[in-house]
Amino acid sequence: MRPTTTATELASEIRARRTSPVEAAQYYLDRIDRLDGPVNAIVWRDDERTLQEARAAERLLMTGGDLPPFLGVPIPVKELTNAAGQPNTLGSLGTSTEPRTHDDLVIAALRRAGGVLMGRSNTPEMGPMSVSDNRRFGRTANPWHLGRTAGGSSGGAAAAVAAGLAPAAQASDGGGSIRMPSSCCGTVGLKPSRGRVPAFVAAWDHGVVDGMITRSVLDAAALLDVISTPDPLSWYNAPALQRPLAEEVGRDPGRLRVGLLLEAPNGVPVDAESIAAAQRLAEELEHLGHHVFPAKLDGYSPVALREYLDVIVNAWVLATPYVDETLAEPYLQYRRDRGRQRSAGDYAVADARLQYETRAVNAQWGRDWDVLLTPTMATVAPPIGTVLEEANATPDGPRVTENQMIAFTAFANIAGLPAISLPVHRTGDGVPVGAQLIGGPFDEATLVRLASQVEPAFAWTEALPPGFD
């Protein structure tokens, strides 16, 4: 085994009985012991239970027959996601530490696929933050540069995969929370379409989606296949794909029209390194024969964006459970207070406006371009600690750095569009910088074809931060 082994490679090795599930689990647990200290990606562990699950996978392997696709592959759970037998503090000092009694649907799907749950990865308190810092577990650092953030809210997940502490990690995305940490840490971050991955509750006006952070495009596709089984009990499901996404890897995407958007939809300044990442990917796409051209996004109105953050997200922050609300971060207490000041009518107006405006936003795919290419973030990974400090110091202020981080990602959540961050660039001091491809409604297939087409040119699957070999 190698720290850069992908989830699909490890699953193949286990199925061929060249590696046992117990050996795989112990390998990553040992790496976490040895290397995670300064990173702080994995914030809760039950090694004995992990090894019990690995031994159960090993017994199943010995029986032969029709085995699940990711049998024995260790996967950390994000500290916002319920897994039976594990606590879920939501990264907060003010919540219960009692073990949860049920699996969220994404975890149940990973179990059915044979995954071995391996610890819990760090996240911001309650999730609405672009870095993975909290007062219960501390800050998650970027393995490529420990003085910079790993991003959020799935920062622990991305840091674990980047550092070779796990082959893949469960994640979720409500405004860029899979793609931002993937940009910071140099991982592949695929945000599924709205309704693609079943959930008990579709939070943030159905903008939050479960997903995975991976090292390769094949992993992203194959793992999305196993967590996106249609759920007849949900309010709705995304339209069925033509074929499994894993079969889209390597499939010719044809000559696509790729709109290149370099100006942030929310008007914040865009860092030169972020622009360089998008331009590098644009050059490779042109080399492959695609038509890349400057694009202008007709996005959401300022009032719709303001209502989404100040009405809808704050309402969901208010709805999150606390045992002791006084222990919440100051910026979260502010957001909860703002939520109390709004009415149900305010929520209904905001919701209706977003639904109406989404039609015009999404109509641009297929009409003006096939795929939109942007920087993943308008900034490189910020210095660790600064974003949370900024939020707590001025919770009602502009929060410039965080707005730069979500500038190109959040509108895809509101619109329900699939998007993927690819690690195509590095700064002079080695910090990864991602570029983002945004697909049309429910069109993960085109993103997977395109991302797998460019993957060989950047060789990101073998990249490993110095000191993590």
C-alpha positions as CSV (number, residue, x, y, z in Angstrom):
1,M,0.0,0.0,0.0
2,R,1.0,3.6,-0.7
3,P,-0.3,6.9,0.8
4,T,-1.5,7.8,-2.7
5,T,-3.5,4.6,-3.2
6,T,-7.0,5.5,-4.4
7,A,-10.2,4.0,-3.1
8,T,-10.9,2.1,-6.3
9,E,-7.3,0.8,-6.3
10,L,-7.5,-0.3,-2.7
11,A,-10.9,-2.0,-3.3
12,S,-9.4,-3.9,-6.3
13,E,-6.4,-5.0,-4.2
14,I,-8.7,-6.2,-1.4
15,R,-11.0,-8.1,-3.8
16,A,-7.9,-9.8,-5.3
17,R,-6.8,-10.7,-1.8
18,R,-3.5,-9.0,-2.2
19,T,-4.4,-6.7,0.8
20,S,-6.7,-7.5,3.6
21,P,-9.3,-5.1,5.1
22,V,-7.5,-5.3,8.5
23,E,-4.2,-4.5,6.9
24,A,-5.8,-1.5,5.1
25,A,-7.4,-0.2,8.3
26,Q,-4.3,-0.6,10.4
27,Y,-2.2,1.1,7.7
28,Y,-4.3,4.3,7.8
29,L,-4.7,4.2,11.6
30,D,-0.9,4.1,11.9
31,R,-0.5,7.0,9.5
32,I,-3.0,9.0,11.5
33,D,-1.1,8.2,14.7
34,R,2.2,9.3,13.1
35,L,1.2,12.3,10.9
36,D,-2.1,13.8,11.9
37,G,-1.0,15.8,14.9
38,P,-0.2,19.1,13.3
39,V,-2.9,18.7,10.7
40,N,-5.8,17.8,13.0
41,A,-7.9,16.2,10.3
42,I,-9.4,13.3,12.3
43,V,-10.9,14.5,15.6
44,W,-12.6,11.4,16.9
45,R,-11.6,7.7,16.7
46,D,-12.8,4.3,17.8
47,D,-10.0,2.1,16.5
48,E,-11.4,-1.1,18.0
49,R,-14.7,-0.6,16.2
50,T,-12.9,0.3,13.0
51,L,-10.9,-2.9,13.2
52,Q,-14.1,-4.9,14.1
53,E,-15.7,-3.7,10.9
54,A,-12.5,-4.5,9.0
55,R,-12.5,-8.0,10.4
56,A,-16.1,-8.4,9.4
57,A,-15.2,-7.3,5.9
58,E,-12.4,-9.8,5.8
59,R,-14.8,-12.6,6.7
60,L,-17.1,-11.6,3.9
61,L,-14.2,-11.5,1.5
62,M,-13.4,-15.1,2.4
63,T,-16.9,-16.2,1.5
64,G,-16.4,-15.0,-2.1
65,G,-19.5,-14.5,-4.2
66,D,-20.9,-11.1,-5.1
67,L,-19.0,-8.6,-3.0
68,P,-19.8,-4.9,-2.4
69,P,-17.7,-2.6,-4.6
70,F,-15.7,-0.9,-1.8
71,L,-15.4,-3.8,0.6
72,G,-12.9,-3.0,3.3
73,V,-12.0,0.5,2.2
74,P,-11.6,2.8,5.3
75,I,-13.7,6.1,5.1
76,P,-13.8,8.9,7.7
77,V,-17.2,10.4,8.5
78,K,-17.6,14.2,8.6
79,E,-18.4,15.7,12.0
80,L,-21.8,16.9,10.7
81,T,-23.0,13.5,9.7
82,N,-24.8,10.9,11.8
83,A,-23.3,7.4,12.1
84,A,-24.9,4.8,14.5
85,G,-22.6,4.3,17.5
86,Q,-20.6,7.5,16.9
87,P,-21.2,10.9,18.6
88,N,-22.0,13.8,16.3
89,T,-21.2,17.1,18.1
90,L,-21.5,19.2,15.0
91,G,-18.1,20.6,16.0
92,S,-19.7,22.4,18.9
93,L,-19.1,22.6,22.7
94,G,-22.8,23.2,23.2
95,T,-24.2,19.9,21.9
96,S,-24.6,16.4,23.1
97,T,-21.7,13.9,23.0
98,E,-24.0,10.9,23.2
99,P,-23.6,8.3,20.4
100,R,-26.2,8.6,17.6
101,T,-28.6,5.8,17.2
102,H,-29.0,5.8,13.4
103,D,-27.1,6.3,10.2
104,D,-27.7,9.2,7.8
105,L,-28.6,7.8,4.4
106,V,-25.2,8.5,2.9
107,I,-23.5,6.5,5.7
108,A,-26.0,3.7,5.3
109,A,-25.1,3.6,1.5
110,L,-21.4,3.6,2.3
111,R,-21.9,0.7,4.7
112,R,-23.8,-1.2,2.0
113,A,-20.9,-0.6,-0.4
114,G,-18.6,-2.3,2.1
115,G,-16.9,0.8,3.5
116,V,-15.2,0.6,6.9
117,L,-16.0,3.7,9.0
118,M,-12.7,5.2,10.3
119,G,-13.0,8.1,12.7
120,R,-14.6,11.5,12.2
121,S,-13.1,14.5,10.3
122,N,-13.1,18.1,11.5
123,T,-15.6,20.8,10.4
124,P,-16.6,24.2,11.5
125,E,-19.3,24.4,14.2
126,M,-22.7,23.6,12.6
127,G,-21.2,23.9,9.1
128,P,-21.8,27.5,7.8
129,M,-18.1,28.5,7.6
130,S,-15.5,28.1,4.9
131,V,-12.8,26.8,7.2
132,S,-12.7,23.8,9.6
133,D,-12.0,25.6,12.9
134,N,-13.9,25.3,16.1
135,R,-13.4,25.5,19.9
136,R,-14.2,21.9,20.5
137,F,-11.6,20.3,18.3
138,G,-9.4,23.2,17.2
139,R,-8.2,24.2,13.7
140,T,-7.5,21.9,10.7
141,A,-4.3,22.9,8.9
142,N,-3.4,22.4,5.3
143,P,-1.0,19.5,4.9
144,W,0.7,21.4,2.0
145,H,1.4,24.4,4.3
146,L,0.6,24.1,8.0
147,G,0.3,27.9,8.3
148,R,-2.7,27.9,6.0
149,T,-6.3,26.5,6.3
150,A,-7.5,23.3,4.9
151,G,-10.8,25.0,4.0
152,G,-14.2,24.0,5.0
153,S,-16.6,22.9,5.8
154,S,-15.2,19.5,4.8
155,G,-11.7,20.6,5.7
156,G,-10.9,17.6,7.8
157,A,-12.0,15.3,5.0
158,A,-9.9,17.0,2.4
159,A,-6.8,17.2,4.6
160,A,-7.1,13.5,5.4
161,V,-7.2,12.5,1.8
162,A,-4.4,15.0,0.8
163,A,-2.1,13.7,3.5
164,G,-2.8,10.0,2.7
165,L,-4.6,9.4,6.0
166,A,-7.5,8.0,4.1
167,P,-8.1,6.9,0.5
168,A,-11.4,8.9,0.4
169,A,-13.6,10.7,2.9
170,Q,-17.3,11.4,3.3
171,A,-18.2,15.1,2.9
172,S,-21.0,17.5,2.3
173,D,-21.5,20.8,0.5
174,G,-23.8,23.7,1.2
175,G,-22.0,26.6,-0.4
176,G,-18.7,25.1,-1.6
177,S,-17.9,22.8,1.3
178,I,-16.6,20.0,-0.8
179,R,-14.9,22.2,-3.5
180,M,-13.3,24.8,-1.3
181,P,-11.3,22.4,0.8
182,S,-10.4,20.4,-2.3
183,S,-9.0,23.6,-3.8
184,C,-7.0,24.3,-0.6
185,C,-5.7,20.8,-0.2
186,G,-5.2,19.5,-3.8
187,T,-8.0,16.9,-3.9
188,V,-10.8,16.1,-6.3
189,G,-14.1,17.5,-5.0
190,L,-17.3,16.6,-6.9
191,K,-20.5,18.3,-5.7
192,P,-23.5,16.3,-6.9
193,S,-26.7,17.8,-8.3
194,R,-29.6,18.6,-6.0
195,G,-31.5,15.4,-5.3
196,R,-28.8,13.1,-6.5
197,V,-27.8,11.8,-3.1
198,P,-30.8,11.0,-0.8
199,A,-30.9,12.6,2.6
200,F,-33.5,12.5,5.4
201,V,-33.6,16.3,5.3
202,A,-32.5,18.6,2.4
203,A,-31.1,21.6,4.4
204,W,-30.6,25.2,3.4
205,D,-33.5,25.3,1.1
206,H,-32.3,22.0,-0.6
207,G,-28.9,23.5,-1.3
208,V,-26.9,21.1,1.0
209,V,-25.8,17.8,-0.7
210,D,-23.8,14.9,0.6
211,G,-20.8,13.7,-1.4
212,M,-17.2,12.5,-1.2
213,I,-13.7,14.0,-1.4
214,T,-11.3,11.8,-3.4
215,R,-7.9,11.6,-5.0
216,S,-9.0,10.6,-8.5
217,V,-11.9,11.3,-10.8
218,L,-12.7,7.6,-11.0
219,D,-13.0,7.5,-7.2
220,A,-15.3,10.5,-7.3
221,A,-17.5,8.9,-9.9
222,A,-17.6,5.4,-8.5
223,L,-18.3,6.6,-4.9
224,L,-21.1,8.8,-6.1
225,D,-22.6,5.8,-7.9
226,V,-22.9,4.0,-4.6
227,I,-24.3,6.8,-2.5
228,S,-26.8,8.1,-5.1
229,T,-29.2,5.1,-5.2
230,P,-32.7,6.6,-5.8
231,D,-34.8,6.8,-2.6
232,P,-38.5,6.2,-3.2
233,L,-39.3,7.8,0.2
234,S,-37.7,11.2,-0.6
235,W,-39.7,14.2,-1.8
236,Y,-37.9,14.0,-5.1
237,N,-34.9,12.4,-6.8
238,A,-32.6,13.7,-9.5
239,P,-33.3,12.2,-12.9
240,A,-31.6,8.9,-13.5
241,L,-28.3,8.9,-15.2
242,Q,-27.8,7.2,-18.6
243,R,-25.2,4.9,-17.1
244,P,-23.1,4.6,-14.0
245,L,-20.8,7.5,-13.6
246,A,-17.8,5.2,-13.3
247,E,-18.5,4.2,-16.9
248,E,-18.2,7.9,-18.0
249,V,-14.5,8.0,-17.0
250,G,-12.5,8.0,-20.2
251,R,-15.5,8.3,-22.4
252,D,-15.1,10.9,-25.1
253,P,-17.0,14.1,-24.1
254,G,-17.1,15.4,-27.7
255,R,-16.1,19.0,-28.5
256,L,-17.6,21.1,-25.8
257,R,-18.3,24.8,-25.5
258,V,-16.6,25.9,-22.3
259,G,-17.4,29.4,-20.9
260,L,-14.5,30.9,-18.9
261,L,-15.6,33.1,-16.0
262,L,-12.9,35.0,-14.2
263,E,-14.9,37.7,-12.5
264,A,-16.5,36.7,-9.2
265,P,-20.3,36.7,-9.3
266,N,-20.4,38.5,-5.9
267,G,-18.0,41.2,-7.1
268,V,-15.0,40.5,-4.8
269,P,-11.5,40.7,-6.1
270,V,-10.0,37.6,-7.6
271,D,-6.4,36.6,-6.7
272,A,-3.9,36.2,-9.5
273,E,-3.1,32.6,-8.5
274,S,-6.8,31.7,-8.7
275,I,-7.0,33.2,-12.2
276,A,-3.9,31.3,-13.1
277,A,-5.5,28.0,-12.0
278,A,-8.6,28.6,-14.2
279,Q,-6.4,29.6,-17.2
280,R,-4.2,26.5,-16.8
281,L,-7.2,24.3,-17.1
282,A,-8.6,26.4,-20.0
283,E,-5.3,25.9,-21.9
284,E,-5.5,22.1,-21.4
285,L,-9.1,22.0,-22.5
286,E,-8.2,24.0,-25.6
287,H,-5.4,21.6,-26.3
288,L,-7.9,18.8,-26.2
289,G,-10.0,20.5,-28.8
290,H,-12.7,22.2,-26.7
291,H,-13.9,25.7,-27.5
292,V,-13.1,27.9,-24.6
293,F,-14.3,31.5,-24.6
294,P,-14.9,34.4,-22.1
295,A,-18.2,34.1,-20.4
296,K,-20.5,36.4,-18.4
297,L,-22.8,34.8,-15.9
298,D,-26.2,36.2,-15.4
299,G,-26.5,35.2,-11.8
300,Y,-28.8,35.8,-8.9
301,S,-29.9,39.3,-8.0
302,P,-28.2,41.0,-5.0
303,V,-31.5,40.8,-3.1
304,A,-31.9,37.1,-3.7
305,L,-28.3,36.4,-2.5
306,R,-28.8,38.5,0.5
307,E,-32.0,36.8,1.4
308,Y,-30.4,33.4,1.0
309,L,-27.7,34.2,3.5
310,D,-29.7,36.4,5.9
311,V,-33.0,34.6,5.9
312,I,-32.7,31.0,4.7
313,V,-29.2,30.0,6.0
314,N,-29.8,31.9,9.3
315,A,-33.1,30.1,9.8
316,W,-31.4,26.8,9.4
317,V,-28.6,27.9,11.9
318,L,-31.4,28.8,14.3
319,A,-33.0,25.4,13.8
320,T,-29.8,23.4,14.7
321,P,-29.9,21.7,18.1
322,Y,-28.0,23.0,21.1
323,V,-27.9,21.8,24.6
324,D,-26.2,25.1,25.6
325,E,-26.5,27.9,23.1
326,T,-24.2,30.2,25.1
327,L,-21.3,28.0,24.1
328,A,-21.8,28.7,20.4
329,E,-19.3,30.8,18.5
330,P,-20.1,34.5,18.6
331,Y,-20.8,34.6,14.8
332,L,-23.3,31.7,15.2
333,Q,-25.1,33.4,18.1
334,Y,-25.4,36.5,15.8
335,R,-26.8,34.4,13.0
336,R,-29.3,32.7,15.4
337,D,-30.4,36.1,16.6
338,R,-30.9,37.2,13.0
339,G,-33.0,34.1,12.4
340,R,-35.3,35.1,15.2
341,Q,-35.9,38.5,13.7
342,R,-37.3,37.1,10.5
343,S,-40.8,35.8,9.9
344,A,-42.2,32.8,8.1
345,G,-43.4,35.2,5.4
346,D,-39.8,36.4,4.9
347,Y,-38.7,32.9,4.4
348,A,-41.5,32.2,1.9
349,V,-40.6,35.3,-0.1
350,A,-36.9,34.5,-0.2
351,D,-37.6,30.9,-1.2
352,A,-40.0,31.9,-4.0
353,R,-37.5,34.5,-5.3
354,L,-34.7,31.9,-5.5
355,Q,-36.9,29.3,-7.2
356,Y,-38.0,31.9,-9.8
357,E,-34.5,33.3,-10.5
358,T,-33.0,29.8,-10.7
359,R,-34.8,29.2,-14.0
360,A,-32.9,32.0,-15.7
361,V,-29.6,31.0,-14.1
362,N,-29.8,27.4,-15.2
363,A,-31.0,28.2,-18.7
364,Q,-27.5,29.5,-19.6
365,W,-26.3,25.8,-19.7
366,G,-27.0,24.3,-23.1
367,R,-27.8,27.8,-24.5
368,D,-24.7,29.9,-23.9
369,W,-22.2,27.1,-23.0
370,D,-22.1,23.4,-22.2
371,V,-19.8,23.8,-19.1
372,L,-18.7,26.8,-17.1
373,L,-15.1,27.0,-16.0
374,T,-14.1,29.2,-13.1
375,P,-11.5,29.5,-10.3
376,T,-12.8,27.4,-7.4
377,M,-12.1,30.2,-5.0
378,A,-11.2,33.9,-5.5
379,T,-8.3,33.4,-3.1
380,V,-5.7,30.9,-2.3
381,A,-6.0,29.0,1.0
382,P,-6.0,31.8,3.7
383,P,-3.7,31.8,6.7
384,I,-5.0,29.5,9.4
385,G,-7.3,31.0,12.0
386,T,-8.0,34.3,10.1
387,V,-11.5,33.5,8.7
388,L,-13.0,32.4,12.0
389,E,-11.5,35.3,13.8
390,E,-12.9,37.7,11.1
391,A,-16.3,36.2,11.5
392,N,-16.4,36.5,15.3
393,A,-14.9,40.0,15.3
394,T,-17.4,41.4,12.8
395,P,-20.3,39.0,12.4
396,D,-22.4,41.7,10.7
397,G,-19.5,42.9,8.5
398,P,-18.5,42.1,5.0
399,R,-16.2,39.1,6.0
400,V,-14.1,39.7,2.9
401,T,-12.0,36.6,3.0
402,E,-14.9,34.2,3.4
403,N,-16.7,36.0,0.6
404,Q,-13.7,35.4,-1.6
405,M,-13.7,31.7,-0.7
406,I,-17.4,31.2,-1.6
407,A,-17.5,33.6,-4.5
408,F,-17.6,31.0,-7.3
409,T,-19.1,28.1,-5.4
410,A,-22.2,29.1,-3.5
411,F,-24.5,29.9,-6.5
412,A,-24.1,26.3,-7.8
413,N,-25.7,25.1,-4.5
414,I,-28.6,27.6,-4.8
415,A,-29.1,26.5,-8.4
416,G,-28.7,22.8,-7.6
417,L,-26.0,22.4,-10.3
418,P,-23.2,19.8,-10.2
419,A,-19.7,21.1,-10.0
420,I,-16.2,19.7,-9.5
421,S,-13.0,21.3,-8.2
422,L,-9.8,20.0,-9.8
423,P,-6.2,20.5,-8.4
424,V,-4.6,22.0,-11.5
425,H,-2.2,24.6,-10.0
426,R,0.2,25.4,-7.2
427,T,1.5,28.6,-5.8
428,G,5.3,29.3,-5.6
429,D,5.4,27.9,-2.1
430,G,3.5,24.7,-3.1
431,V,0.0,25.5,-2.0
432,P,-2.6,23.8,-4.3
433,V,-5.1,26.0,-6.1
434,G,-8.2,24.5,-7.8
435,A,-10.2,25.3,-10.9
436,Q,-13.9,24.5,-11.0
437,L,-16.1,23.0,-13.8
438,I,-19.9,23.6,-13.4
439,G,-22.2,21.4,-15.3
440,G,-25.8,21.8,-16.5
441,P,-28.7,20.7,-14.5
442,F,-28.3,17.0,-13.4
443,D,-25.3,16.6,-15.8
444,E,-22.6,15.0,-13.7
445,A,-21.8,12.8,-16.6
446,T,-20.3,15.6,-18.7
447,L,-18.2,16.8,-15.7
448,V,-16.8,13.3,-15.1
449,R,-15.9,12.8,-18.8
450,L,-14.2,16.2,-19.0
451,A,-12.4,15.9,-15.6
452,S,-11.1,12.4,-16.5
453,Q,-9.9,13.7,-19.9
454,V,-7.7,16.4,-18.3
455,E,-6.5,14.3,-15.3
456,P,-3.5,12.7,-17.0
457,A,-2.0,16.2,-17.8
458,F,-1.9,17.2,-14.2
459,A,-1.0,13.9,-12.5
460,W,-2.7,15.0,-9.3
461,T,-3.4,11.5,-8.1
462,E,0.2,10.9,-7.1
463,A,0.8,14.3,-5.4
464,L,1.6,14.1,-1.7
465,P,2.6,17.0,0.6
466,P,6.3,17.0,1.7
467,G,6.8,15.0,4.9
468,F,3.7,12.8,4.4
469,D,5.3,9.9,2.5
